[in-house]
Amino acid sequence: MSIEAEVLLQEAKESIEAAQNYRSELQQRLHGLSQARKQVRGSSSQAREALKRHFSELQMAAARLLAERLASLLAEVDAIEHDSVQPLDDCQKLIEQGVGAADELLREGEVAIRCGLAEKEDKLGSFTKKALQIQLDSLPEVPALVDVPCVSAQLDDSLLYAVRERVAKHGSVSSHPPVQIEELQERPGSVLVRWCKVDDDFAAQDYRLQYRLSASGQYKDAYIGRDCEFLVLHLDTHTEHLFRVSARGEGRTEWSPWSVPQAGYTTMAPHDWCPGSEGYILSSRRNIAMRSDSSSSRTPVLYSNAPTYFCGQTLTFKISAVGLVDKQDSIGVCVDCESGAESLQRNQAVCISTNGTVFVNGKEMTNQLPDITLGSAVTFEMEVVNLLPVSNNNLSDGGNFKLRVTIGTGNREVVFDWLLDQGVDCLFFGCSFTHTGWKVLVF
C-alpha cells in the first residue's frame, strides 16, 4: 500500500472514531433532553395534583366551616324564638280563659234578664256575685311590639371581599425552586451535602434537608437550620440515596418548593472504634466511645478498628459528654496502633489534648487551640507533601515524606508539617481519657 493510501486510511479511521464519539455525545444529549422533558412533565403533573388536592380540601373545609356557622346562627334564632314566644303563649292562654269566662258570664246575664219574676231575683243576685268574682275591670297586660324581639340577621359582604382578596393571593406556581443542591461529597459512612440559593430575590431564613433511599421509602428530615451544608451520617456503603433541600423565607411559616432531588452514595466504610478495648463502651455502630472505667492504672489508647483515614479527607471528633481534664488526654491520628500506649502524645502521632495543646511526634507545639469542652468539634485535615521523590509513585516504598496537617476547633486552626520516616496512604485515629464521663463521636 502506498504512503498516500496509508494516510487516507488513517484519516478515514480517525474520521470514523470522531463520528462515533460525535454520535455518542449526541445520544447522551438526547438522553439528557429526555430526562429534562420527563422532569418538566412529571413535576407539572405533580403540581397539578397538588393544586387540585389542596383546593379541594380547602373547598371542603370552607363548606364545613360555613355549614357549622349557619347551624350555630340558626340555633341562636331558634333559642330567641323559643324564649320569646313562650311568655306570649302563656299570655294568650290567660286571655282566652278570660274570654271564655266573659262569654259564660254573658250567657248567664241574658238568662237572668229573660227569666220569670219568681226566679229573676235569685238569678240576678247570682249573676252579680259571679261578675264581681271575675273582676271585669282587671285586664292582662299585652307587650307592645317594640318590647318583643324582632329577629333579624346581620350579614355584610366584608367577609366575601376579604376571602376574595386572600384567595387571589393564595398559592403560587414556580418553575424553579429558590435553592438547589450544589455538591454531594462521599465521606466514610456518610455524604456531605452542600446547597446554595439560586434566587437572589429570595431571603432565606432556614433550610431543610431531607433524604431517602433511591429505590423506595419516604423522605425524612436530616437537618433544619441556617447552614448551607450538612453531613448525613449512618449511610450504608454502595447504597444510593436521594437528597433534596427546601428553604423558608424570613417571616414565613411555609417552606419553598423542593429542589431537584440529587442521587448520591458513599463507597467508604464508616469510621469506627476498635471493639473490646479496655475502659471504653462503644455504641451499636461503634462510632461513639464513652470512657467508662477509671482505674488506678492508666487505660491504653482507644484506636480505630482499622486505618480508615485517608489524606484529603476531613476527620471530625464531636464531644457529646465531658469528664475531668488530664494533661495526658488526647485525640488525634497516628501511623500505627501502638499497643500499651497511654496517650497519643508520642512518636508517629499528632494529637490535641483537652486543654487545647497540640502535640507532633510527642513534642508540644507553641500554637494553642481553645479548650475541648462539651459540644466541641475537632477536625483533622491532611495532604501529602513529598520532600524527596518516592520511587514508582508508591507511598509504601518509603523515603523522606511529610504531611501538611490542619487541626481546627472553636473557629480556630493550626497548620503544620508532620515529618514521617516513610510514606503512608492511610492512618489510624484514636483517643485517650484518664477520667470517666468523656464521650466522643467520630465521623
C-alpha positions in Angstrom: 0.0 0.0 0.0 1.3 3.4 -0.9 2.0 6.1 1.6 -0.9 8.2 0.3 -3.2 5.2 0.7 -2.0 4.7 4.3 -2.5 8.4 5.1 -6.0 8.2 3.6 -6.8 5.0 5.6 -5.5 6.7 8.8 -7.6 9.7 8.2 -10.6 7.5 7.5 -10.1 5.7 10.8 -9.8 9.0 12.6 -13.0 10.3 11.0 -14.8 7.1 11.9 -13.7 7.4 15.5 -14.6 11.1 15.6 -18.1 10.2 14.1 -18.5 7.5 16.8 -17.6 10.0 19.5 -19.9 12.6 18.0 -22.8 10.1 17.8 -22.2 9.1 21.4 -22.2 12.7 22.6 -25.4 13.4 20.7 -27.0 10.3 22.2 -26.0 11.5 25.6 -27.6 14.8 24.9 -30.7 13.1 23.7 -30.8 11.2 26.9 -30.4 14.5 28.8 -33.2 16.1 26.8 -35.4 13.1 27.6 -34.6 13.4 31.3 -35.3 17.2 31.2 -38.7 16.6 29.4 -39.5 13.9 31.9 -38.7 16.3 34.8 -40.9 19.1 33.3 -43.8 16.8 32.6 -43.5 14.9 35.8 -43.2 18.0 38.0 -46.1 19.6 36.2 -48.3 16.6 36.8 -47.4 16.6 40.4 -48.0 20.3 40.7 -51.5 19.9 39.1 -52.4 17.1 41.5 -51.1 19.1 44.5 -53.2 22.1 43.5 -56.3 20.1 42.9 -55.9 18.2 46.1 -55.2 21.4 48.1 -58.1 23.4 46.7 -60.5 20.5 47.0 -59.5 20.2 50.7 -60.0 24.0 51.1 -63.4 23.8 49.5 -64.5 21.0 51.7 -63.1 22.8 54.8 -64.7 26.1 53.8 -68.1 24.4 53.2 -67.8 22.6 56.5 -67.0 25.8 58.4 -69.8 27.7 56.7 -72.3 24.9 57.5 -71.2 24.9 61.1 -71.6 28.7 61.3 -75.0 28.5 59.7 -76.1 25.9 62.1 -74.9 28.0 65.0 -76.7 31.1 63.8 -79.9 29.1 63.2 -79.7 27.7 66.7 -79.5 31.2 68.1 -82.6 32.1 66.1 -84.4 29.1 67.4 -83.4 29.9 71.0 -84.6 33.5 70.7 -87.8 32.4 69.2 -88.5 29.8 71.8 -87.6 32.1 74.7 -89.7 35.0 73.3 -92.8 33.0 72.2 -93.2 31.1 75.5 -94.5 34.1 77.5 -96.7 35.2 74.6 -98.3 31.8 74.6 -98.8 32.0 78.3 -100.5 35.4 78.0 -102.7 34.1 75.1 -103.9 31.2 77.3 -104.8 33.7 80.1 -106.7 36.0 77.7 -108.5 33.0 76.1 -109.5 31.9 79.6 -110.8 35.4 80.3 -112.8 35.5 77.0 -114.3 32.1 77.9 -115.3 33.4 81.4 -116.8 36.6 79.9 -118.8 34.5 77.3 -120.1 32.3 80.1 -121.0 35.4 82.2 -122.8 37.0 79.2 -124.9 33.9 78.7 -125.9 33.8 82.4 -126.7 37.5 82.3 -129.0 37.1 79.4 -130.7 34.1 81.0 -131.1 36.1 84.3 -132.7 39.0 82.4 -135.1 36.8 80.4 -136.2 34.5 83.3 -139.6 34.9 85.1 -140.2 37.2 88.1 -140.1 34.3 90.5 -136.5 33.4 89.6 -135.3 36.8 88.5 -134.1 38.0 91.9 -132.1 34.8 92.6 -130.7 34.7 89.1 -129.7 38.4 89.1 -128.1 38.0 92.5 -126.0 35.0 91.4 -125.0 36.8 88.2 -123.9 39.9 90.1 -121.8 37.9 92.6 -120.1 36.0 89.7 -119.4 39.2 87.9 -117.7 40.6 91.0 -115.5 37.4 91.2 -114.4 37.7 87.6 -113.0 41.2 88.2 -114.3 42.7 84.9 -112.1 45.8 85.4 -108.8 43.7 85.5 -107.1 43.1 82.1 -103.8 41.3 81.5 -101.0 43.3 80.0 -100.1 42.6 76.4 -96.5 43.7 75.5 -96.1 46.3 72.8 -94.4 45.3 69.6 -91.4 47.4 70.4 -90.9 45.3 73.6 -90.9 41.9 71.9 -88.0 40.6 69.8 -87.9 41.3 66.1 -85.4 38.8 65.0 -83.1 39.7 62.1 -79.8 38.5 60.6 -76.9 41.0 60.3 -74.8 40.0 57.2 -72.3 42.1 55.4 -70.1 41.5 52.3 -66.8 42.2 54.1 -66.1 38.5 54.5 -66.6 37.9 50.8 -64.3 40.7 49.9 -61.6 39.5 52.4 -61.9 35.9 51.2 -61.7 37.0 47.6 -58.6 39.1 48.4 -56.9 36.2 50.3 -57.9 33.6 47.7 -56.5 35.8 44.9 -53.1 35.7 46.7 -53.2 32.1 48.0 -50.8 29.7 46.5 -48.2 30.2 43.8 -46.6 28.3 40.9 -42.8 28.5 40.4 -40.8 27.0 37.6 -37.6 26.8 39.7 -37.1 26.3 43.4 -35.1 29.1 45.2 -32.4 26.7 46.4 -30.6 23.8 44.7 -28.2 21.1 45.9 -24.7 22.2 44.7 -22.5 19.3 45.6 -22.5 15.8 47.1 -19.2 14.5 48.6 -18.8 11.0 49.9 -17.4 10.6 53.3 -16.8 7.5 55.4 -20.3 6.1 56.1 -21.8 9.4 55.2 -22.4 12.0 52.5 -21.7 15.7 52.8 -24.5 17.7 51.1 -23.9 21.3 50.1 -26.6 23.6 48.7 -26.9 27.2 47.5 -29.5 29.8 46.9 -30.3 30.3 43.2 -32.9 33.0 43.6 -31.3 36.3 44.6 -34.6 37.9 45.5 -35.4 35.1 48.0 -34.4 35.9 51.6 -33.8 32.6 53.2 -34.2 32.2 57.0 -33.8 28.5 57.3 -33.0 25.5 55.2 -34.5 22.0 55.4 -32.6 18.9 54.1 -34.3 15.5 53.5 -33.1 12.2 52.2 -34.4 8.7 51.4 -33.3 5.5 49.7 -33.4 5.9 45.9 -35.3 2.6 45.5 -38.2 3.3 47.9 -39.2 4.8 51.1 -40.4 8.2 52.5 -38.2 11.3 52.8 -37.1 12.1 56.3 -35.6 15.2 57.8 -31.8 15.3 58.2 -31.3 18.9 59.0 -33.2 22.2 59.7 -31.1 25.3 60.2 -29.3 28.3 58.7 -26.1 26.4 57.4 -25.7 25.6 53.7 -24.1 22.2 54.2 -24.7 19.1 56.4 -23.1 15.7 56.8 -25.7 13.0 56.6 -24.3 10.1 58.8 -25.1 6.4 59.2 -25.4 5.6 55.5 -24.8 2.1 54.2 -22.0 1.9 51.7 -22.8 1.4 48.0 -26.4 2.3 48.7 -27.8 5.2 46.6 -29.9 7.8 48.4 -31.8 10.8 47.1 -31.3 14.2 48.7 -33.4 17.3 48.4 -33.5 20.7 50.1 -36.0 23.4 50.7 -35.9 27.0 52.2 -38.2 29.1 54.4 -38.3 32.8 53.7 -37.8 35.4 56.5 -41.0 35.9 58.5 -42.8 33.0 56.7 -44.1 29.7 58.0 -44.4 27.7 54.8 -41.4 26.0 53.1 -40.5 26.7 49.5 -40.7 24.1 46.7 -38.2 21.3 47.0 -35.0 21.3 44.9 -34.4 18.8 42.2 -33.5 15.5 44.0 -29.9 14.5 43.6 -28.6 11.0 43.9 -25.5 10.2 45.9 -23.8 7.4 47.8 -20.6 6.5 49.7 -18.2 3.8 48.9 -16.2 4.5 52.0 -16.7 2.4 55.1 -17.7 4.4 58.2 -15.1 5.2 60.8 -15.5 3.1 63.9 -13.6 2.4 67.2 -12.0 -0.9 67.9 -14.3 -3.1 70.0 -13.2 -4.8 73.2 -10.9 -2.0 74.3 -10.3 -1.7 78.0 -12.1 1.1 79.8 -14.4 2.2 76.9 -18.1 1.4 76.0 -19.0 1.7 72.3 -22.3 2.4 70.7 -24.0 -0.2 68.4 -22.5 1.4 65.3 -19.1 1.7 67.2 -18.8 5.4 66.1 -19.3 6.6 69.7 -17.0 5.8 72.5 -17.5 6.6 76.2 -14.8 6.4 78.9 -16.4 4.2 81.5 -13.7 2.7 83.8 -11.4 4.9 85.9 -9.0 2.5 87.4 -5.8 3.3 89.3 -3.6 2.4 86.4 -3.9 4.3 83.2 -6.0 2.9 80.4 -4.4 2.3 76.9 -5.3 4.4 73.9 -8.6 3.5 72.2 -7.7 3.2 68.5 -9.8 2.9 65.3 -10.8 -0.5 64.2 -8.7 -0.1 61.0 -6.6 2.6 59.3 -9.7 4.2 57.6 -8.5 7.8 57.5 -7.1 8.8 54.1 -5.3 12.0 53.3 -7.5 14.6 51.6 -10.5 13.7 53.9 -11.8 15.6 56.9 -11.9 13.6 60.1 -14.2 15.0 62.8 -14.4 14.2 66.5 -17.6 15.6 68.3 -17.6 15.8 72.1 -21.0 14.9 73.5 -20.1 14.5 77.2 -17.1 15.5 79.3 -15.3 14.5 82.4 -12.4 15.7 84.4 -9.4 17.0 82.4 -6.0 15.4 82.5 -2.8 16.6 80.7 -2.4 13.2 79.1 -5.8 13.3 77.4 -5.5 13.2 73.6 -7.5 13.0 70.4 -5.7 12.5 67.1 -4.3 10.3 64.4 -1.3 8.0 64.2 0.7 5.8 61.8 0.2 2.6 63.9 -1.8 1.5 66.9 1.0 1.1 69.4 0.0 -1.5 72.0 0.0 -0.3 75.6 0.4 3.4 74.8 -1.4 5.5 77.3 -1.7 8.6 75.2 -1.3 9.8 71.6 1.3 12.3 72.8 4.0 10.0 71.3 6.1 9.4 68.2 4.4 8.7 64.9 1.2 10.6 66.0 -0.3 14.1 66.0 -3.0 15.0 68.6 -4.7 17.7 70.6 -5.1 17.5 74.4 -8.3 18.5 76.2 -6.6 21.8 77.2 -6.0 22.7 73.5 -2.3 21.9 73.3 -1.2 20.3 70.0 1.5 17.6 70.0 3.5 16.4 67.0 5.5 13.2 67.4 5.2 13.7 71.2 6.5 17.3 71.2 4.4 20.2 72.3 3.8 23.0 69.8 3.7 26.6 70.8 0.4 27.2 69.0 -2.6 26.8 71.3 -6.2 25.9 70.4 -9.3 26.5 72.6 -10.0 24.0 75.3 -12.1 21.0 74.3 -15.5 21.3 76.1 -19.0 19.9 75.7 -20.1 20.3 72.1 -16.6 20.9 70.7 -15.9 19.6 67.2 -12.2 18.8 66.4 -11.3 18.4 62.8 -8.2 16.9 61.2 -7.3 17.5 57.5 -4.1 16.3 55.9 -2.5 16.5 52.5 0.7 14.8 51.2 3.8 16.9 50.6 6.9 14.8 49.4 10.3 16.1 50.3 12.1 13.6 48.1 10.7 11.6 45.1 9.1 8.3 46.1 10.0 5.5 43.7 7.3 4.4 41.3 4.9 6.9 43.0 4.2 4.3 45.6 3.8 5.7 49.1 4.7 2.5 50.8 8.2 2.4 49.3 9.5 4.8 51.9 11.5 8.0 51.7 11.6 11.3 53.4 8.0 12.3 53.5 5.7 14.8 55.2 2.1 15.5 55.6 0.6 19.0 55.9 -1.8 18.9 58.9 -4.6 21.2 59.7 -6.3 20.9 63.1 -9.3 23.0 63.8 -11.7 23.6 66.7 -13.7 26.6 68.1 -13.3 28.7 64.9 -9.5 28.5 65.2 -7.0 26.2 63.5 -3.3 25.4 63.3 -1.4 24.3 60.3 2.0 22.5 60.4 4.0 19.9 58.6 4.3 16.4 60.0 7.6 14.7 59.0 7.4 10.9 58.6 10.2 8.3 58.1 8.2 6.6 55.4 5.2 7.3 53.2 1.7 6.3 54.3 -1.6 6.4 52.5 -3.9 5.7 55.4 -3.8 6.4 59.2 -5.4 5.2 62.4 -7.2 7.6 64.7 -7.5 7.3 68.5 -8.3 8.9 71.8 -7.3 8.6 75.4 -9.0 10.0 78.5 -7.8 9.4 82.1 -11.2 10.1 83.8 -14.7 8.7 83.1 -17.5 10.7 81.5 -15.9 11.6 78.2 -17.9 10.6 75.2 -16.7 11.2 71.6 -18.4 10.7 68.2 -16.1 10.2 65.2 -17.1 10.7 61.6 
